[in-house]
Each structure stands twice: as C-alpha cells, then as structure tokens.
Amino acid sequence: MAVAAPRHTKELGDRLTSALATLDLATTAQQRDRLLAYVALLHRWNSVHNLSGAHDPVGLLEQHVVDCLAIVPSLTRHAEDRSLTLLDAGTGAGLPAAVLAVMCPHWTITAVDSVGKKVAFLRQAVGEMGLTNLHPEQERLERMSGAKTRFDVVTARAFSSLRHLVESTRHLIDPRGAWAAMKGRPSTVELSDLPVDCQLFHVEPLRVPGLDGQRCLVWIKPAVH
C-alpha cells in the first residue's frame, strides 16, 4: 500500500534524517515518510485522546520516535538476519512497535495493550501507513495464550518493573528467546529482583540523539535448567 505524503515541516524531516545518520540507520524514502506519517497521526490523535506526554510534533519525534529508533541496531544485531517474531508488551501508542514495524518490515510484530483508545490508534496507523507486519491486540498480557505463538523477542518501553515484565510474559516467550526492555537507569535492586526462571545477561547503553538522560536496553533470557 502506498503511503500518502505526510504533512510535515522541513525541520521535522531534517531532524529525522540527522537522527538516522547519527544512529547509522539506512532507510528508504518510504520508511522515512512512514515515520513522519506516524508522528503526524500521533499528533492528531493526541490532541483529543492524550496518548502521549509530548504534544508538539518535534517532541513526539525526538522524545518517542528517535528514542525507539535507538534500539533498532541492537535488535537487528540480535536477529542475525532472521525474521523475528516480536511482542511489544504494553505498547501504548505503539512505541516501539510502530517504529520497529517501519524499520524491520520482514519481522512480525504484535503490539498489545489493555487500553482501547491506544489499540484503536494503532489500528488506524496500520491502515493509513500500510503496516501489514504490525498486529495490534487489546488484551491483558496475563490472559494471552502462548499455545500457538512463542515470541523470539519481548520488548517494552514503559513497563513498571523488569520483574513484572518477565512475570507477565514468561508464558509467551520462546525458550530460546530474549526480553529486551528499554530503561532509563535501572537500579541495582531492580536488576537483582528478577524471577529465578530468567537470567540477566547484558545491560546495553543506548545512544539516543538529542536526549541528555541515560537510556539502556536490558537483555534477559529464560534460564536454562
């Protein structure tokens, strides 16, 4: 499906291009247009539904989209040319699910949230942007069945704690899979409070263009018994 040219300022496009270059991410014109279309759609919905704390397009781009773009190099290295199945747990407005769906079109991405307006927004984004690899679901993670699908990667951006993330999705991850949780600066207490059936194996610092605060990707895998 062709993506209509998004309404955006040259400044917004320039900021996106600069962030992509800093992160060393190669993109097509369609991918850049889709990312800007996502910002425009989120800005439009945000004025009515309050989906995000940032409300101006530059804030939405830099605080949310670029923040999510920063994990793409890490996840693609982890994939090692495989087409991953990925679950975004508590996706909210589709962060990072929508960004990953644009950047990794051969991956199958399921975005789950229990809040109806957020899932409705994502379904609108799927339709407008032609993201056939993004599958929004309104459900509580604990109630999802892992009988048919076990995910290669479970990611999350705004989860309350690492323990809660693991406990909520343990039944959904492949035994050889991994959690990749976006965090600011996780405390030693949080890192040591993981359930016994999983193992912390890497806290990877992230470089986020334009962001002064610390960001990292916490990698966890199911424990081998």
C-alpha positions as CSV (number, residue, x, y, z in Angstrom):
1,M,0.0,0.0,0.0
2,A,1.4,3.4,-0.9
3,V,1.8,5.9,1.9
4,A,0.4,9.4,1.3
5,A,2.9,12.1,1.6
6,P,2.7,13.2,5.2
7,R,2.2,16.9,6.1
8,H,5.3,17.8,8.0
9,T,7.7,20.7,8.1
10,K,11.1,20.6,6.5
11,E,12.6,21.0,10.0
12,L,10.9,17.7,11.2
13,G,12.3,15.8,8.2
14,D,15.7,17.3,8.7
15,R,15.7,16.3,12.4
16,L,14.7,12.7,11.5
17,T,17.4,12.5,8.8
18,S,20.0,13.7,11.3
19,A,19.0,11.2,13.9
20,L,19.0,8.3,11.4
21,A,22.5,9.3,10.3
22,T,23.8,9.5,13.9
23,L,22.4,6.0,14.6
24,D,23.9,4.8,11.3
25,L,20.4,3.5,10.1
26,A,19.9,3.2,6.4
27,T,16.3,3.9,5.3
28,T,14.3,4.2,2.2
29,A,12.2,7.3,1.4
30,Q,9.1,5.2,2.1
31,Q,10.4,4.4,5.6
32,R,11.2,8.0,6.4
33,D,7.7,9.0,5.1
34,R,6.1,6.4,7.3
35,L,7.9,7.6,10.4
36,L,6.8,11.2,9.7
37,A,3.3,10.0,8.9
38,Y,3.3,8.2,12.3
39,V,4.3,11.5,14.1
40,A,1.6,13.4,12.2
41,L,-1.1,10.8,13.1
42,L,0.0,10.6,16.7
43,H,-0.1,14.4,16.9
44,R,-3.6,14.5,15.5
45,W,-4.9,11.8,17.9
46,N,-3.0,13.2,20.9
47,S,-4.9,16.4,20.8
48,V,-8.1,14.5,21.5
49,H,-7.1,11.3,23.2
50,N,-3.9,12.3,25.1
51,L,-1.9,9.2,24.1
52,S,1.5,10.7,24.9
53,G,3.1,13.2,27.2
54,A,4.7,15.1,24.3
55,H,2.2,17.1,22.3
56,D,4.2,19.0,19.6
57,P,5.5,17.2,16.5
58,V,9.2,17.9,17.4
59,G,8.7,16.5,20.9
60,L,6.9,13.4,19.6
61,L,9.7,12.8,17.1
62,E,12.6,13.3,19.4
63,Q,11.2,12.0,22.7
64,H,9.4,9.0,21.3
65,V,10.3,8.0,17.7
66,V,14.0,8.7,17.9
67,D,14.2,7.1,21.3
68,C,12.7,3.9,19.8
69,L,14.9,4.1,16.7
70,A,17.9,3.8,19.1
71,I,17.1,0.2,19.8
72,V,17.0,-0.9,16.1
73,P,20.7,-1.5,15.7
74,S,20.7,-3.7,18.8
75,L,17.7,-5.7,17.8
76,T,18.9,-6.2,14.2
77,R,22.3,-7.5,15.5
78,H,20.4,-9.9,17.8
79,A,18.3,-11.1,14.9
80,E,21.4,-12.1,12.8
81,D,19.4,-11.8,9.6
82,R,16.4,-13.8,11.0
83,S,12.9,-12.6,10.5
84,L,11.9,-12.2,14.2
85,T,8.5,-12.5,15.8
86,L,8.4,-9.7,18.4
87,L,5.9,-8.8,21.1
88,D,5.7,-5.2,22.3
89,A,4.3,-5.6,25.8
90,G,2.2,-2.6,27.0
91,T,2.7,-0.9,23.7
92,G,0.8,2.3,24.5
93,A,0.7,4.4,21.3
94,G,2.9,1.8,19.5
95,L,6.2,2.6,21.0
96,P,8.4,0.9,20.0
97,A,6.1,-1.4,17.9
98,A,5.2,1.0,15.2
99,V,8.7,2.2,14.7
100,L,10.1,-1.3,14.6
101,A,7.4,-2.3,12.1
102,V,8.5,0.5,9.8
103,M,12.2,-0.2,10.2
104,C,12.0,-4.0,10.1
105,P,9.3,-4.8,7.5
106,H,10.2,-8.6,7.5
107,W,9.6,-9.0,11.2
108,T,6.1,-10.0,12.6
109,I,5.3,-7.6,15.4
110,T,2.4,-7.9,17.8
111,A,1.6,-4.8,19.9
112,V,-0.5,-5.5,23.0
113,D,-2.2,-3.0,25.3
114,S,-5.3,-3.2,27.5
115,V,-6.4,0.4,26.8
116,G,-8.9,0.5,23.9
117,K,-8.1,4.0,22.6
118,K,-4.4,3.1,22.2
119,V,-5.2,0.0,20.3
120,A,-7.7,1.9,18.2
121,F,-5.0,4.4,17.3
122,L,-2.6,1.6,16.3
123,R,-5.2,0.0,14.1
124,Q,-5.7,3.4,12.4
125,A,-1.9,3.6,11.9
126,V,-1.8,0.2,10.4
127,G,-4.4,1.1,7.9
128,E,-3.1,4.6,7.0
129,M,0.6,3.5,6.8
130,G,0.2,0.1,5.3
131,L,2.0,-1.7,8.1
132,T,0.9,-5.2,7.3
133,N,3.5,-6.7,9.7
134,L,2.1,-4.9,12.7
135,H,-0.7,-6.6,14.6
136,P,-2.4,-4.6,17.4
137,E,-4.3,-6.5,20.1
138,Q,-6.4,-5.3,23.0
139,E,-5.7,-7.7,25.8
140,R,-4.1,-8.2,29.2
141,L,-0.8,-9.9,28.8
142,E,-1.5,-12.4,31.5
143,R,-4.6,-13.6,29.6
144,M,-2.8,-14.1,26.3
145,S,-2.3,-17.7,25.2
146,G,1.1,-18.9,24.4
147,A,-0.2,-22.2,22.9
148,K,0.2,-21.1,19.2
149,T,2.9,-18.4,19.3
150,R,6.0,-18.0,21.3
151,F,7.9,-14.8,20.5
152,D,11.6,-14.6,19.7
153,V,11.8,-11.2,21.5
154,V,9.6,-9.5,24.0
155,T,10.3,-5.8,24.3
156,A,8.7,-3.0,26.4
157,R,9.3,0.7,26.8
158,A,7.3,1.8,29.8
159,F,6.8,-1.2,32.0
160,S,6.7,-0.7,35.7
161,S,9.5,-3.1,36.6
162,L,11.6,-5.8,35.0
163,R,10.1,-8.4,37.3
164,H,6.6,-7.5,36.3
165,L,7.5,-7.6,32.6
166,V,9.0,-11.1,32.9
167,E,6.2,-12.5,35.1
168,S,3.5,-11.1,32.7
169,T,5.1,-12.5,29.5
170,R,7.0,-15.6,30.6
171,H,4.4,-17.9,29.0
172,L,4.7,-16.0,25.7
173,I,8.4,-16.1,25.1
174,D,10.3,-18.8,23.2
175,P,12.6,-20.9,25.4
176,R,15.5,-19.6,23.2
177,G,14.1,-16.1,23.1
178,A,15.0,-12.9,25.0
179,W,13.5,-9.9,26.7
180,A,14.8,-6.5,25.5
181,A,13.5,-3.9,27.9
182,M,14.0,-0.2,27.3
183,K,15.0,1.6,30.5
184,G,16.5,4.8,31.8
185,R,18.9,3.8,34.5
186,P,17.7,0.6,36.2
187,S,18.6,0.3,39.9
188,T,20.7,-2.5,41.3
189,V,17.7,-3.5,43.3
190,E,15.5,-3.8,40.2
191,L,18.2,-5.8,38.3
192,S,18.6,-8.2,41.2
193,D,14.9,-8.7,41.7
194,L,14.3,-10.8,38.6
195,P,12.5,-14.1,38.9
196,V,14.6,-17.2,39.3
197,D,13.4,-18.6,35.9
198,C,15.3,-16.0,33.9
199,Q,18.8,-14.6,33.7
200,L,20.1,-11.1,33.1
201,F,22.9,-11.2,30.5
202,H,23.5,-7.7,29.3
203,V,22.7,-4.1,30.2
204,E,23.5,-2.3,26.9
205,P,23.9,1.5,27.0
206,L,22.0,3.3,24.2
207,R,22.9,6.4,22.3
208,V,19.8,8.5,21.7
209,P,20.4,11.6,19.5
210,G,19.1,14.7,21.2
211,L,18.5,13.1,24.6
212,D,20.6,14.1,27.6
213,G,19.3,11.4,30.0
214,Q,20.6,7.9,30.3
215,R,19.0,5.1,28.3
216,C,19.8,1.4,28.1
217,L,18.4,-1.9,26.8
218,V,18.2,-4.6,29.4
219,W,18.6,-8.1,27.9
220,I,17.2,-11.0,29.8
221,K,16.8,-14.6,28.8
222,P,14.9,-17.6,30.1
223,A,17.1,-19.6,32.5
224,V,18.4,-23.0,31.2
225,H,17.6,-25.8,33.7
